[in-house]
Amino acid sequence: MARNMSHNIDSHVLSDLATTGDGNSKFYLYLQQRMDFLARISTEWPAWTMPLYLNSEILYQFISQKILLDRIASSENLKGEDICFFLNGKKIGNGTIGNGIDDFWVDIPEGPVGMHAFYSIMENFIRNSAKHGNFDSGKQLYIYLEIEDTTKDYYKIKLWDNVSNGGESGVNTFVENIKRKLEKGKLVKDTGELEGENLGIKEMAICAAFLQRCKSEELHKVSLSSFLEAGQSTDKTLMYTFQLKKPKLILTIDKETELRENNPRLGIYFSKDLNREIKNGINHQFLVIKNIDNLMDTVTLIKKYLHELPARIIIVTKDNNVLKEIEGEKLARRIRVINNFPNYPSDNNDNSWKDFILKVYEKWIRKIGDIEEKGKISTILFLRRENEDSMVKKWKNIKEGLTNDNFVDLEVFNTTSTSIGDDLWKPILKKISSSQKVVVLDNHGKIKEKVNSKIDEKQNGDLKKIIQLQVIGGNESLTLFNLIQNIPSGFPAKLFLFKIIESALFRILIVDERVAGATFNESASSFFRPECKRYNLKLIGCETATVAKTDRVSLPLSKKIEEAFNAPNSAKSFDVQRTIDFDNMKMEVGESSDQFLNKVEKIWTTEKELNSYDIILIHQGVIDKLEIEGTSEAWINKIRESIPYVFVDSGRGKPENLPKNVKYIEYSTIGQFVIQEPSKFHLISALFSIGGKERKDE
């Protein structure tokens, strides 16, 4: 049943509906991700987590679901406009989201898919409030969320409303009844049958356990109140309390870690034993190795478990033998060796540790981008906003705060016009001309339109310095635009810019027939129109690949694009859709494994510019078509010799025949950030959040 929902309905129906661009597409995407969540929670529990902002990303996605909120309590005559949301006492939603509200970075299992554990709790709570609440006058439901910090690795989330006061029975009796249901409730009877009472409360508790990354088998051993507590709010109404994990950002393996304390609030951890951490499953954003005896032994351990470790690995050493070992194994694009590392702060002040985090990111980005010690990457934020609104003022203030920064170079342009005239284009072009590399965040695609009209300059002049042109706002990347609009100033904004630059430096190849088909739009009258998603993907450094000789997407597709869009000669470098002849990579009858892999290597190495990609996403269906069961892992390793990061996606739940040591991601996440609202920032954030699982075999 999990496969039926996630594969049949999700991947092949909802994923298509979510690309229509009509008013319902946002809800179709919501449903698509819900299907993937149900498939995941009913088969295998979370394997990885993704840091997301509670207000700007998680709550925003929920509050913007107008179709959902208008109907979830319509039987009680409650519309979406009657439901008001508050975070830490401040109203959010209806244009107020992000206005002066502190945000919190929380770790969500499975990223966008796992957010639906949180959304399921919210939906159940709203339904119960609307159905059983006591409305004194009118019909308005206030939903309150309060986030409470702890000294541990989680936040406490308190959820209550203005109407669940128990009515005539009184709030005390009402709350005690809910407590009893949580403390004594079972998921299954002793006979193995489903316990059918209080399913709504049980669903909320299961989702809360999912958010804690509780092991599924533990659900049957402890009370449901271990995951979801019932109590009384200060407003004398029912209040639920559950946990959201704090992000795990940096794990440093250092023999002198006894001198350091973990900082869970900022996600900084220390350990002396890499082997122990690997067994526990490393789910941090960074793995840093420094100050280690017998470093070559540690390098050997890293190579053994490389593809279960974080995407960002830094080894700090001046030992040339280590560098030679890594380069000799073709791992220099996967393991970054640096000579020096930022000093740990001498105090436990949060601001000092935030500076430390930024310095680690800077070291990483300089290494992957081959940026000299004093070099900068320019980021242009172009906005089309009325006058100097709060968003423009915020980012101009952020720019002023970066004046003396030796790495981030931010320029903010704004216009109220529907197009960019020469008076604005000239300063934009001047900024591009004076920079080595440029990342552009382009509101409503106005810079892209200007680039399109000067396509020859894009290939031959200063415009080729643009390594990523990301369209935001309008019908493109609303999730990314909302984050830019609402992210708090200071450390969060600066870290966001670092991650934008990081994502720009990685080139991605996507081998998925659904993506290839969805990014080709025959109705677009010009290759440069926004409807041509393949062109937009090229501008942010993503390319799709067709699979030769299949029924769904065939070799002539790239020729069909040329005819449909009638692209000029100067634009044809953008009109490249790779066609990888996977069909000829199948294992023939009587062919030995060595013969097969030699043939694969020969075919693979003839692919032009393959080494220029950093990440490849392969649909599990492509691997299935190869008919190489038992040798798929060796085939993947051949790919890794050219492309260091390999991920497999599927829309049918995690495949049992997934090649060993290959990281898996749900197709709906790919669909959201590649097709529905392209955002390389979010795509890289999701991919690079996939960590290792607990190893029970060693």
C-alpha positions in Angstrom: 0.0 0.0 0.0 2.9 2.4 0.7 4.1 1.8 -2.8 0.7 2.3 -4.3 0.3 5.7 -2.7 3.9 6.9 -3.2 4.6 5.4 -6.6 1.3 5.0 -8.5 -0.6 8.1 -7.3 2.3 10.3 -6.1 5.0 9.9 -8.7 2.8 9.5 -11.7 -0.3 11.6 -11.0 0.3 14.2 -8.3 3.8 15.0 -9.5 2.3 15.9 -12.9 -0.6 17.9 -11.4 1.9 19.8 -9.2 3.6 21.2 -12.4 0.4 22.7 -13.9 1.0 26.2 -12.4 -2.7 26.7 -11.6 -4.0 27.7 -8.2 -4.2 24.1 -7.0 -0.6 23.1 -7.8 0.7 24.1 -4.3 -1.9 21.7 -2.7 -1.0 18.9 -5.2 2.6 19.2 -4.1 1.5 19.1 -0.5 -0.4 15.9 -1.2 2.5 14.4 -3.1 4.8 15.0 -0.2 2.1 13.6 2.2 2.0 10.4 0.1 5.8 10.0 0.4 5.6 10.7 4.1 3.0 7.9 4.6 5.1 5.5 2.6 8.2 6.4 4.6 6.6 6.2 8.1 4.8 2.9 7.2 8.0 1.2 5.9 11.3 2.7 7.1 11.7 5.5 9.6 13.9 8.5 9.0 17.5 8.0 7.9 18.5 11.7 7.6 17.6 15.1 8.8 17.6 18.6 7.2 18.0 21.9 9.0 15.0 24.2 8.3 13.7 27.4 9.8 10.6 26.9 11.8 8.9 30.1 10.9 10.3 31.0 7.4 10.1 27.6 5.9 8.0 25.1 7.9 5.2 27.2 9.2 5.1 29.3 6.0 4.5 26.2 3.9 1.6 25.2 6.1 0.0 28.6 6.5 0.1 29.2 2.7 -2.0 26.1 2.1 -5.2 28.0 1.5 -7.1 25.1 0.0 -6.3 23.0 3.1 -7.1 25.7 5.7 -10.3 26.8 3.9 -11.7 23.2 4.1 -10.2 21.4 7.0 -12.8 22.8 9.4 -15.5 23.9 6.8 -18.0 21.4 8.4 -17.8 23.7 11.5 -18.2 26.8 9.3 -14.6 27.7 9.9 -12.6 29.2 7.0 -8.9 29.7 6.7 -9.3 33.4 7.3 -10.9 32.5 10.7 -7.7 30.7 11.8 -4.9 32.8 13.2 -1.4 31.6 14.0 1.0 32.9 16.6 4.6 32.1 17.3 6.1 33.1 20.6 3.3 35.6 21.1 3.6 37.2 17.6 1.1 36.8 14.9 2.3 35.1 11.7 0.7 34.6 8.3 -1.5 37.0 6.3 1.5 39.1 5.3 3.0 39.3 8.8 5.2 36.3 8.6 8.8 37.2 9.3 8.2 40.7 10.4 10.4 41.1 13.4 9.9 37.5 14.5 12.8 35.5 15.8 13.3 32.3 13.8 14.7 28.9 14.9 16.7 26.4 13.0 15.3 22.9 13.6 16.3 19.5 12.3 13.5 17.8 10.3 13.7 14.1 9.5 13.6 13.6 5.7 13.4 17.3 5.1 10.3 18.5 3.1 8.8 15.0 3.3 9.3 14.8 7.1 7.7 18.3 7.6 4.4 16.4 7.2 4.9 14.8 10.6 4.6 18.4 12.0 1.8 19.2 9.6 -0.2 16.1 10.6 0.0 17.2 14.3 -1.2 20.7 13.2 -4.1 19.3 11.1 -5.3 17.0 13.9 -5.1 19.8 16.4 -7.1 22.2 14.2 -9.7 19.6 13.5 -10.2 18.8 17.2 -10.2 22.4 18.2 -12.9 23.2 15.5 -15.0 20.2 16.4 -14.8 20.2 20.2 -13.8 23.8 21.1 -16.0 26.3 22.9 -16.2 29.5 20.8 -17.5 32.3 23.1 -18.4 34.7 20.3 -18.0 34.5 16.6 -15.9 31.9 14.9 -12.2 32.6 15.3 -9.6 30.0 16.2 -6.3 31.1 17.6 -3.4 28.6 17.3 -0.5 29.3 19.5 3.0 27.9 19.2 5.8 28.5 21.7 9.3 27.3 21.3 11.3 26.7 24.5 15.0 26.2 24.5 16.6 23.5 26.5 20.2 22.6 27.4 19.8 19.3 25.5 19.7 18.6 21.7 16.1 19.5 21.3 13.6 22.4 21.6 10.2 22.0 23.4 7.3 23.0 21.2 4.1 24.0 23.0 0.9 24.0 21.1 -2.5 25.3 22.3 -5.5 27.3 21.3 -8.2 29.6 22.6 -11.2 27.3 22.6 -10.2 23.8 24.0 -11.3 24.5 27.6 -13.3 21.4 28.3 -16.7 23.1 28.3 -18.9 22.2 31.2 -16.6 19.4 32.4 -13.8 21.9 33.0 -10.3 22.1 31.6 -8.8 20.0 34.4 -11.0 17.0 33.7 -10.5 17.5 30.0 -6.7 17.6 30.2 -6.6 14.6 32.6 -8.7 12.6 30.2 -6.3 13.3 27.3 -3.3 12.5 29.6 -4.8 9.2 30.4 -5.3 8.3 26.8 -1.7 9.1 26.0 -0.3 7.2 29.0 -2.4 4.1 28.7 -3.0 4.0 24.9 -1.6 1.2 22.9 -1.0 1.1 19.1 -1.8 -2.7 18.9 -3.7 -5.1 21.1 -2.0 -8.1 22.6 -3.5 -10.2 19.8 -1.6 -8.1 17.2 -4.8 -6.3 16.0 -4.9 -2.5 15.6 -6.2 -0.7 18.7 -8.9 1.4 17.1 -9.6 4.0 19.8 -8.3 7.5 20.0 -6.6 7.2 16.6 -6.2 11.0 16.2 -4.2 11.3 19.4 -2.2 8.3 18.5 -1.4 9.7 15.1 -0.1 12.9 16.7 2.0 10.9 19.1 3.5 8.8 16.3 4.3 11.9 14.3 5.9 13.4 17.4 8.0 10.3 17.7 9.0 10.5 14.1 10.2 14.1 14.6 12.3 12.9 17.5 13.8 10.2 15.3 12.6 7.6 17.7 13.2 4.0 16.4 9.9 2.5 15.3 10.3 -0.5 17.5 10.5 1.7 20.6 6.9 2.9 20.0 5.6 -0.4 21.5 7.9 -0.3 24.6 7.0 3.1 26.1 4.0 5.2 26.7 2.8 7.5 24.0 3.2 10.4 26.5 7.0 9.9 26.1 6.6 11.7 22.7 3.5 13.9 23.2 2.5 15.4 26.5 -0.8 16.9 27.5 -1.1 19.8 29.9 -2.8 23.1 30.6 -1.8 26.3 28.9 -1.7 29.7 30.7 -4.9 30.5 28.9 -6.6 27.5 30.7 -6.9 25.4 27.6 -5.5 22.1 26.5 -1.8 22.3 25.5 0.4 19.6 23.8 4.1 19.5 24.1 6.5 17.7 21.8 10.1 18.0 20.7 11.9 19.3 17.6 15.6 18.4 17.3 18.3 21.0 17.0 20.4 20.7 13.9 23.7 18.9 14.0 26.1 21.2 12.1 29.7 20.3 12.7 31.3 17.1 14.2 35.0 17.5 14.9 37.1 14.5 15.6 39.9 15.9 17.7 42.1 14.0 20.3 41.9 16.9 22.6 38.1 17.2 22.7 38.0 16.8 26.5 38.9 20.5 26.5 35.7 21.3 24.6 32.0 21.1 25.4 29.3 20.3 22.8 27.0 23.2 21.9 23.7 21.6 20.9 21.9 24.9 20.3 24.3 25.7 17.5 24.9 22.1 16.4 28.6 21.9 17.3 29.9 18.5 18.6 33.3 17.0 19.5 34.5 13.4 19.6 37.8 11.5 19.8 36.5 8.3 18.3 35.5 8.3 14.6 34.8 4.6 14.5 32.3 4.9 17.3 30.6 7.9 15.6 30.4 5.9 12.3 28.7 3.0 14.1 26.2 5.5 15.6 25.5 7.1 12.2 26.9 10.6 11.5 24.2 13.0 10.5 26.1 16.3 10.8 26.5 18.8 8.0 30.3 18.7 8.4 32.8 16.1 9.4 36.1 17.7 10.4 39.2 15.7 11.2 42.1 17.5 13.0 44.8 16.9 15.6 44.7 13.1 15.2 47.5 10.6 15.8 48.0 8.0 13.1 46.1 10.1 10.6 46.7 7.7 7.8 44.7 5.0 9.7 41.9 7.5 10.0 42.1 8.2 6.2 41.8 4.5 5.6 38.6 4.4 7.8 37.1 7.4 6.0 37.7 5.7 2.6 36.1 2.5 3.8 32.9 4.3 4.9 33.2 7.3 2.6 29.7 7.1 1.1 28.0 6.9 4.5 29.7 10.0 5.8 28.6 13.6 5.5 28.9 15.3 2.1 31.3 17.9 3.6 34.5 16.3 4.9 37.5 18.3 5.9 40.9 17.0 7.0 43.2 19.5 8.5 46.8 18.6 8.0 50.1 19.7 6.5 51.1 16.1 5.8 51.6 15.8 2.0 51.4 12.0 2.2 47.7 12.4 3.2 47.1 14.6 0.2 48.9 12.3 -2.1 46.9 9.3 -0.8 43.6 11.1 -1.4 44.6 12.4 -4.8 45.9 9.0 -5.8 42.5 7.5 -5.0 40.6 10.2 -7.0 39.0 11.5 -3.8 40.2 15.1 -3.8 36.8 16.3 -4.9 35.1 14.3 -2.0 37.6 14.8 0.9 39.0 18.3 1.2 42.5 18.7 2.7 43.3 22.1 4.2 46.4 23.4 5.9 44.8 25.4 8.7 41.5 25.6 10.5 39.7 28.4 12.4 40.6 28.5 16.1 38.0 27.3 18.6 36.5 30.3 20.5 38.1 30.8 23.9 34.6 31.2 25.5 31.1 29.8 25.2 29.6 33.0 23.9 27.2 32.1 21.1 28.4 35.0 18.9 31.9 33.6 19.0 30.7 30.2 17.9 28.6 31.7 15.2 31.7 33.3 13.8 33.4 30.0 14.0 30.7 28.3 12.0 30.9 31.0 9.3 34.7 30.6 9.1 34.3 26.8 8.7 31.9 27.4 5.8 34.3 29.9 4.3 37.2 27.4 4.4 35.0 24.8 2.8 33.7 27.1 0.0 37.2 28.5 -0.8 38.4 25.0 -1.2 35.6 23.7 -3.4 35.5 26.9 -5.5 39.3 27.2 -5.7 39.0 30.8 -4.4 42.2 32.4 -3.2 42.6 33.4 0.4 41.6 37.1 -0.2 39.2 36.5 -3.1 35.5 37.1 -3.0 32.4 35.9 -4.8 29.9 38.6 -5.6 26.3 38.0 -4.9 23.7 40.2 -6.6 20.3 40.4 -5.0 18.0 42.1 -7.5 14.5 43.1 -6.2 11.5 44.6 -7.9 9.7 46.1 -4.9 7.6 49.2 -4.4 10.0 51.9 -3.2 12.2 51.0 -0.2 10.0 48.4 1.4 11.0 46.5 4.5 12.6 43.7 2.5 14.8 46.1 0.5 15.8 48.0 3.6 16.7 44.8 5.5 19.0 43.5 2.8 20.7 46.9 2.3 21.3 46.9 6.0 22.8 43.4 5.7 25.0 44.7 2.9 26.3 47.5 5.1 27.1 45.0 7.8 29.3 43.1 5.3 31.3 46.1 4.2 34.5 44.8 5.9 33.9 41.1 5.2 36.8 39.5 3.4 34.7 36.9 1.7 31.0 37.8 1.0 30.5 40.7 -1.5 26.8 41.6 -1.6 25.2 44.1 -3.9 21.4 45.0 -3.6 19.6 46.5 -6.6 15.9 47.5 -6.6 13.5 48.9 -9.1 9.7 49.5 -9.2 9.7 49.2 -13.0 8.6 46.1 -14.9 11.9 46.0 -16.8 15.5 47.0 -16.3 16.5 50.1 -18.2 20.1 51.1 -19.0 20.2 53.3 -16.0 20.0 50.2 -13.8 21.6 47.7 -16.2 24.9 49.6 -16.4 25.6 49.5 -12.6 24.6 45.8 -12.6 26.9 45.1 -15.5 29.7 47.1 -13.9 29.4 44.9 -10.8 29.5 41.8 -12.9 32.5 43.1 -14.8 34.5 43.9 -11.7 33.9 40.4 -10.1 35.6 37.1 -10.7 32.5 35.0 -10.1 28.9 36.1 -9.6 25.8 34.6 -8.1 22.5 36.3 -9.0 19.2 36.1 -7.1 16.8 37.6 -9.6 13.4 38.7 -8.6 10.8 38.1 -11.3 13.6 37.1 -13.8 14.3 40.7 -14.9 18.1 40.2 -15.0 17.5 36.9 -16.9 15.5 38.8 -19.5 18.4 41.2 -20.0 20.9 38.4 -20.2 18.7 36.7 -22.8 18.8 39.8 -25.0 22.6 39.8 -24.8 23.2 36.1 -25.2 26.4 36.6 -27.2 27.8 38.5 -24.2 26.8 35.6 -22.0 29.1 33.4 -24.0 31.9 35.7 -24.9 31.9 38.6 -22.4 31.6 39.5 -18.8 28.2 37.8 -18.4 30.0 34.4 -18.5 31.1 35.2 -14.9 27.6 34.5 -13.7 28.0 31.0 -12.3 24.4 30.9 -11.1 21.3 32.9 -12.1 18.5 31.9 -9.8 15.0 33.4 -10.6 13.0 34.0 -7.4 9.5 35.3 -6.8 6.6 35.4 -9.3 6.0 31.8 -10.3 9.5 30.7 -9.7 11.1 29.5 -6.4 8.6 31.0 -4.0 10.0 28.9 -1.2 13.4 30.4 -1.7 11.9 33.9 -2.2 10.0 33.6 1.1 13.2 32.6 2.9 15.0 35.6 1.5 12.1 37.8 2.5 11.7 36.5 6.0 15.2 35.3 7.2 16.4 37.3 10.2 19.3 39.6 9.8 22.7 38.9 11.2 24.1 35.4 11.5 21.2 33.6 9.7 21.4 36.0 6.7 25.1 35.7 6.4 25.0 31.9 6.6 22.3 31.9 4.0 24.6 33.8 1.6 27.4 31.4 2.3 25.1 28.4 1.4 23.8 30.2 -1.7 27.4 30.6 -2.9 28.2 27.0 -2.0 25.2 25.7 -4.0 26.3 27.8 -7.0 29.7 26.0 -7.2 28.2 22.5 -7.6 27.1 21.2 -11.0 24.3 18.6 -11.0 23.3 16.0 -13.6 19.8 14.5 -13.2 19.1 11.2 -14.9 15.4 10.8 -14.3 12.9 10.4 -17.1 10.1 12.2 -15.3 12.4 15.2 -14.7 13.6 15.2 -18.4 10.0 15.1 -19.6 8.7 17.7 -17.1 11.4 20.2 -18.0 10.5 20.1 -21.7 7.5 22.3 -22.5 6.3 22.2 -26.1 3.9 25.1 -25.5 6.8 27.6 -24.8 7.2 29.7 -27.9 10.8 30.6 -27.1 13.7 28.8 -25.6 14.3 31.8 -23.3 10.8 32.1 -22.0 10.2 31.2 -18.3 8.2 28.2 -19.4 11.3 26.5 -20.6 12.4 24.9 -17.4 15.4 23.2 -18.9 16.9 26.6 -19.7 16.2 27.8 -16.1 17.9 24.7 -14.8 20.9 25.4 -16.9 21.2 28.9 -15.5 21.4 27.5 -11.9 23.9 24.7 -12.8 21.5 21.7 -13.2 21.2 19.6 -16.3 18.9 16.8 -17.2 19.8 13.6 -19.1 17.7 11.4 -21.3 18.1 7.7 -21.3 18.6 6.3 -24.8 16.3 3.7 -26.3 13.6 3.8 -23.7 9.9 4.1 -24.3 9.3 7.3 -22.3 12.2 9.5 -23.2 14.2 8.9 -26.3 17.3 10.1 -28.1 15.6 12.5 -30.5 14.3 14.6 -27.6 17.1 17.1 -27.8 16.6 17.6 -31.5 12.9 18.1 -30.8 13.8 20.9 -28.5 15.8 22.7 -31.2 12.9 22.6 -33.5 10.3 23.6 -31.0 12.2 26.6 -29.6 14.0 27.5 -32.8 17.0 28.6 -30.7 19.6 30.8 -32.4 23.0 29.4 -33.0 24.5 31.5 -30.1 22.1 29.8 -27.7 22.7 26.2 -28.6 25.2 25.6 -25.8 22.2 26.1 -23.5 20.1 23.6 -25.5 22.2 20.6 -24.4 20.3 17.6 -22.9 22.8 14.8 -22.2 21.8 11.5 -23.7 23.6 8.7 -21.8 23.3 5.4 -23.5 22.6 3.3 -20.5 20.9 0.7 -22.7 24.4 -0.4 -23.9 25.5 -0.7 -20.3 23.4 -3.7 -19.7 25.1 -7.0 -18.9 25.0 -9.4 -21.8 24.4 -13.2 -21.5 27.7 -14.9 -20.9 29.5 -11.7 -20.1 31.7 -11.8 -17.0 31.6 -9.1 -14.4 35.1 -7.9 -15.4 34.1 -7.8 -19.0 30.9 -5.9 -18.3 32.6 -3.3 -16.1 35.3 -2.7 -18.7 32.7 -2.1 -21.3 30.8 0.3 -18.9 34.1 2.2 -18.2 34.7 2.6 -21.9 31.2 3.9 -22.6 31.2 6.1 -19.6 34.6 7.8 -20.3 33.5 8.7 -23.8 30.9 11.0 -22.3 32.2 14.6 -22.9 32.7 16.8 -19.9 31.4 14.2 -17.5 34.1 15.1 -15.0 32.7 18.6 -14.8 29.7 17.4 -12.8 29.9 17.2 -9.0 26.6 15.5 -8.3 24.5 12.9 -10.2 20.9 12.0 -9.3 19.8 8.7 -10.8 16.2 7.4 -10.8 16.1 3.9 -9.4 14.1 2.9 -12.4 17.1 3.6 -14.6 19.2 1.2 -12.4 16.4 -1.4 -12.7 16.6 -1.2 -16.5 20.3 -1.9 -16.5 19.6 -5.5 -15.5 22.9 -5.7 -13.6 21.7 -7.1 -10.3 24.8 -7.9 -8.2 27.0 -5.5 -10.2 25.1 -2.3 -9.7 27.4 -1.3 -6.8 30.5 -1.7 -9.0 28.7 0.3 -11.7 28.0 3.1 -9.2 31.6 3.1 -8.2 32.6 3.6 -11.8 30.4 6.7 -11.9 32.1 7.9 -8.7 35.4 8.0 -10.5 34.0 10.8 -12.6 31.3 12.3 -10.4 32.0 12.3 -6.6 28.5 12.5 -5.2 25.9 9.9 -6.3 22.3 9.9 -5.1 19.4 7.6 -6.1 15.8 8.9 -6.1 12.5 7.0 -6.3 8.8 7.7 -5.8 7.9 4.3 -4.5 9.5 4.3 -1.1 13.1 3.3 -0.4 13.9 0.4 -2.8 15.0 -2.8 -1.3 17.5 -3.3 -4.2 19.1 0.1 -3.7 22.9 -0.3 -4.4 24.9 -0.5 -1.2 26.3 2.7 0.2 24.3 4.9 -2.1 22.3 7.7 -0.5 18.6 7.8 -1.3 16.1 10.7 -1.5 12.4 10.8 -2.2 11.4 11.9 -5.7 8.9 14.5 -4.3 11.8 16.5 -2.8 13.5 16.4 -6.2 10.3 17.3 -8.0 9.7 20.3 -5.7 13.2 21.9 -6.0 13.9 21.0 -9.6 10.5 21.2 -11.3 7.7 22.9 -9.3 9.9 25.7 -7.8 13.5 25.2 -8.8 15.9 26.1 -6.0 19.4 24.8 -6.1 19.9 26.1 -2.6 17.2 23.8 -1.2 18.2 20.9 -3.4 21.9 21.0 -2.2 20.7 21.5 1.4 18.5 18.4 1.1 21.2 16.2 -0.6 24.0 17.3 1.7 21.9 16.6 4.8 21.6 12.9 4.1 23.9 11.2 6.6 24.8 7.7 7.7 22.6 5.1 9.5 23.4 3.3 12.7 25.5 0.3 11.9 24.4 -2.8 13.9 26.7 -5.2 12.1 30.0 -3.9 13.5 
